[in-house]
Amino acid sequence: MKPFIVMDVLKKARELEDIIHLEIGEPDLLPSPNVKSALEKALNDNNFFYTEAKGLKTLREKISKHYKNMYDAHVNPENIIITTGTSTAFLIAFYFAKTIATPTPGYPCYENFAELENKNFIKIPTTFPDYKINIENLNKYEFDTLMISSPNNPTGTIYSKKDLKQICEYCKNKNKLLISDELYHGLVYTDDYTTALKYNPDAIVINGFSKYFCMPGLRIGWMIVPDNLVRSAEIIAQNILISAPTLSQYAAVNAFDYEYLNSVKTEFQKRRDFLYNELKDVFPIAKPDGAFYLWCDISEYSDNALEFCNLLLENAKVAATPGIDFGDFNNFIRIAYTKNINDLKKAAKRIKKFLKKSY
């Protein structure tokens, strides 16, 4: 199994002083104040015990309403399973697959999860600047499950409604299971997106509270499973989860504060615009439409992303993630704009100074 390199970078960066951390995919913003209030109430009410394996019914009902509010999509709360982050959701979803095909670059843990479960894993190449799969090319590959992420980590690419509809129709017509990773939904800077459930009710949709809701340490996610897989998924959850963390579930019930969440999106959009404009002349970057990452081509400077990131860390005091974490991308790095504008200004100056001095 391959290491999750960003965690190694984080460990090294935390041993140094005056580092601007742009490596880890973790929002620096706090969740809505309602979350803390709900957590305090759960503590005072002594809610220290297991919930049912699917999770708190009140939380599942809130998530169901969220899909109605965000996408005008009907989701039965009985089809929702609360998970420990999204990681266990992927482990459950992959159980139903034999061969998983997914675009690359992509989140490194996908492949590691597949290896854990002895599943075949196919990486479908995508190219700058859109990094989207071409439906016409999918017939080259033999697979039973297609997994997409929109917005994508690390590129920030999203599939438009038209793109997503084509993918959903392809999976339905070809009898492929579709797994849609929608963890960065909400942090999308265009209106042209929606959930895969709008076009494919048999898709498995995975989301969570770590990014848009700014609750990474509470380790709460969810998955939406079609009718024919609900019971099997619940049984797996019973065995590998028992249940997701109870206190975190109670806190998440109050996370759907849309006025506050809109301010979170607005802040990350400002950061994206600032850092993209600061760095687009020193790196080729496809401007992201979602998430909080810049996927930067360092070919002009290096063909060894890990070495480049180590030098950047040691000499410029800026931590970034080497592209090899996301596939065979030794000439790319990922920079997360998960710090305030003042820190991003400092980071941009340090990066430009480092490049001018070193290359």
N, C-alpha and C positions, 0 to 999 in steps of 0.2 A: 504494500500500500504506500502511496506517495505521501510525503509530509504536506501539511497545510502551511506553506512557506510564510504566509503573512503573519502567522502566529509566532514563527521563529524571528521574523523581523521585529515584531512588537516586543518580544522578550529582550532582544538585543538593544532596541531603542530605549527601553525603560531603564537600562543600566547606565545610560548616558545622560548628560545634563543639557538643558536648553534645546531640547528636541521639539520640533513641530510635527506632531503625529498626523500624517496624512495617509497612513498605511491601512488602518483598521476600518472596516465597514460598519462603524458604530456611530449613530448620531450623538452629538454633544449636547443637544437640547434635552430638556426635561419633558416628561409627559405632562398632560393636562393636570392641573392641581386636583382635579376630581379623582385622579388615580390614587394619589396619596391619601386623600380623605377616605376612599373606599378601602384602601389597605389598612389604614388605622382602625376603621370600623370592624374589619374582618379580624384583626388582632384582638380588639376589645370583646368581640363576640366569640372568641376562642374557636375560630374556624380552622382547626389544625388537623382535620380528619380527611380521609379520602372522599372524593366525589365519585359518581359513577364513571365508568371508563370513558364514556363519550364526553364527559365534562358537565359542568353546571348547566342545567336547562336554561336558566336566566341568561347566561352568557351566549349560549347557542341561539337563543331567541334574539338577542341583541345583534349578533352577527347576521342572522337572517334579515333583520330590519336594515342593517347596513347595506346589504346587497340590493335591497329595494331602493334605498336612498341614493346609493352611488350609481347604480346601473339599471334601475327599474327591472331587476331580475328576481324571480321568485325562487327562494331556496327554503326547503323544508328543514326546520331545525333538527329533525331526526336524521338528516343526511350529513350533519356536521359533527366532526370529532375534534375535540380540543386536544392538542398535542404539546409536548415539551419542545418549544421552539418549532421551527419547520423541519428540523433534522429527523425527528421521529416520524413526521408525516411522510417524508421521502422514503424512509425505511418501510413504512406500511405500504405506500403506493407501489414501490418496486417489487413487492411480493407478488403483485398481479401481472408482472411483466416477465418475458423471457429474454428478449433482446431490445435494449433501449437505444434509440437514436436521438441525438440532440445536437444542436448547433455548437460550434466552437469558434471563438473563445467562450468559456462558460465557467460557472461556479465549480471549483475543484472537487468539492465533496461529492458531487453527483457520481463521478467515476468511482470514488472510494466506496460510496454506499453500494454501488452495483457490484464491486469486487467482494464486499462483505457478504453479499447474498448470492454470489456465484452467477451473476447475470452477465450476459454479453452486453458490451457497451460500444456503440458506434459514434464517432465524432464526425459531424457533417461540417465541412469547411465553409466559412463565410468570409466576405472580403470588405475592406474599407470602401466606401464610408458607411454603408448601411448595416452591414453585419447581419443580414437576414437570410434565412434559408430560402432557396428557390424550389417551389413546389414541383416544378417540372423535373428537377434533378433527383427527387426522392426515390423514384423508381429504380435508381441504381443500387439501392441498398435493400437488404433483407432484414426486416425488423417487424415486431408486432406492437411496439409502443413508441410513440413520438413524444418527446418532452421539449417544451419551449419555456423560456423565461422572458417575461415582458413586464417591466423594463429588465434588460439584461445586466447582469453583473459579469464582466467589468465594463461593458461598452456604453451602457445607458440607452441602448436601442430599444424602441418599442415597436410592436406590431400595430399598425392602424386597424381600424374596424374592418376595412376591406381585406387587409392581409390576414387578419385573424379569422374572418369568415371563410376565406379560401382554405386555410389550414384545417379548420373544423370540418368543412365539407369533405376535404381530402380524407381525413381520418374516418369519418362516417362512411364514405363510399368504399374505402379500402378495408374497413373493419379493423382499424388500428385504435388502440387505447391512446387517448391523449391525456398527458399530464401537463398542466399549466402552472408554472411557478409565477405567482403574482405578488410576491413578497413586497415589492417596491411600489405597488399600486398606491395611489394617493400622492406619491412623489413623482408626478408626471406633469410636464410643463406644456402640454397641449391637451385639447379636449377630444382629440381623435383617438380614443382608446376605450376598451371595455373589457369585461371578463369573458373568458372562453365559454362560460355557461350560457351566454346569450345565444350562441350558435351551436353549442354541442352540450346538451344536458347530460350526456354520458361521460363527459370529461371528469377527471379528478383535478380539482383546483386546490392549490396550496397557498396559504397566506399566513400572516402572523403579526405580532405586535412589536417586533424589534425595530423596525425602520420608521415608517410613517407615524406610528404611535409613540416612538421614542422610549421603548420599554425593553431594551435588549437583555438586561440582566434578570428580568422576571421570567424569561424562558417560556413564553406562551405563544403557540401558533394554532393553526386550525387547518383542517382539510375538509373538503366537500366531496362526498363520494356518491356515485349513482346508486339507485335503488338495489340493483343486483349485487352490489359489493358491500353494502352497508354492514350486514351482519358479520361477514368475514373480516372486514376491517376492524369492527368493534372487538372481535375475538383476539385479533393480533394486538390491539391496543390494551386489552385486559392483561395480556401476557408481558408485553414489553414496557408498558407504562404503569399499569394498575390505574393510575389517573395522573393527569398533569398537576403541577403544584397548586394546591387549593388556594392559598393566600393570593397567588398571582392571578388565579381565575377570578376571584372576587374583585381584585384591583382592576382587571381588564373590563369588567362589566361597565365601569364608568369612564372608559377610555374614549368613547365615541362623542367627543366634544368637538363638533365640526368647526365652530368658530376658531377654537384654538388650533386645530389641525390645519386649517387653512393658513394660519400664520406660520406654521412649520413649513408648509410647502413654499410659501412666499419667501421665507428666509433662505431655503436651499436653492431656490431659483435665482435669487440675487447672488448667492455665492457662485453658482454655476456660471452665470453671466460674467462675473468679475474674473474668476480664475481662467475661464476659457479665453477671454479677451487678453489676459496677461500672458498666457502661454502658447497661444495658437501660432505665434510667429517663431517660436523656438522648437516646437514639436508639431508634426501633423496630428491633428485631433479631429475626430468626427464629433461634432457638437451633440451632446447627449440630450435626449428628450425626456429622460427620466432617471431615477435613482440619484446617487450623489458621487459619481465617479467621472474622471477623465481618463480615457484610454489613449496613452501617448506613445507615438512611434519614435523610438530613440535611435533609429538606424543610422542617422547622420553622426552619431556619437559612439555607438557601441553595438556589438552583436552578442553581448553577454549581460542580460538584464540583472542577474543577481549581483554580479560584480559592480555594475553601474549603481544599483541601489545601495550597496555597501559603501561605495565612494561618496554617494550623495549624503548618506547618513553621517559618515565620519567627517566629511569636509564641509558640508553645507548645513548639517544639523536638521535635515528634513528626511522624514521616514516615508518611503513609498513602497509599493508592492511590485516585485518583478513579474513580468508577464508570464513566465514559465509556470506560475501557479494556476494559470487558466488554460493551459494547453501548450503547444509547441510554439511559443511566442517569446523567443529570446531577444527580440528587438522591440519589445513593448514594456511599458510600466503602467501601473494603475495608480492614480493619485485621487484620494478621496477628499472632497471639499466638506469635511465634517468638523471644521473649526470656524471660528468667527472671522469676519472680514479682515480685522486687524492682523490676525495670525496668518491669513491667506496672503495679505500684502507682504508680510515678512518672508513667508515661504517663497513667493514668486521672486522677490529680490534675491534671496539666497540661491535659488535654482539658477537664475540667469547669471549671477556672479560665478557660480560653480562651473557652468557650461563655458562661459567666456574664458575663465582661467584654465580649465582642464582640457578644453578641446579647441 
